[in-house]
Structure formats: C-alpha cells, structure tokens
Amino acid sequence: MIEILIAYILRILPALAALLLFLILLPRRAQALRIVVYIALFIVIRDAMTPSGLWRFGTEAFFWLRFTSSQPLLLMIAAGSSLAAVGMLIAAPQLRRKI
C-alpha cells in the first residue's frame, strides 16, 4: 500500500515541482494563466494514477473505472485532495470566485 503511494508521488513529483515553480513565478495579475496551471496540476495528478495502480479500467459488459480497494490509501488520497484544495484557496485568494 505505502509502496503504491510512494511510486505515485515519485511519478508526479517532477511535473508537480515544475508547475508549482511556474505558478510561483507568474505575476498575480495573470489570473487566466494561473487557472490553466491549476488545471494542468489536476491533469498531472489524475493521469499518474493509472500507471501507479491507484485505479483500474475494465470492459467486462461495459466500460468501468475502479479505485483501489485499500481504505487507508483512499483516505490518504482524500486527505491529499483536501489539502491541495485548501492550499489553492490560500495561495490564490483572488481566484476564489473563478475557481
């Protein structure tokens, strides 16, 4: 379980660091570009879940997508998502109405 989470974090870390650095270097008035960077962060975080084994795709009878069945891992993902949302609201209070 922890191995999966570590592999996932290592997989997203380079892109996460680059996008966060870009976000820090952007001027506050570039609101549209900041929103694009937040969307890119979401895409990086989401797309790394498949090769890390956090969810699976299937096609038996119909197409489906299932998260891991590990409850501690799901709780860690939920906590990380909550921290990311709160961090985004703290880092960019001027975007609260737009996000």
Secondary structure, 3 states (H helix, E strand, C coil): CHHHHHHHHHHHHHHHHHHHHHHHHCCCCCHHHHHHHHHHHHHHHHHCHHHHCCEEEECCCCCEEEECCCHHHHHHHHHHHHHHHHHHHHHCHHHCCCC
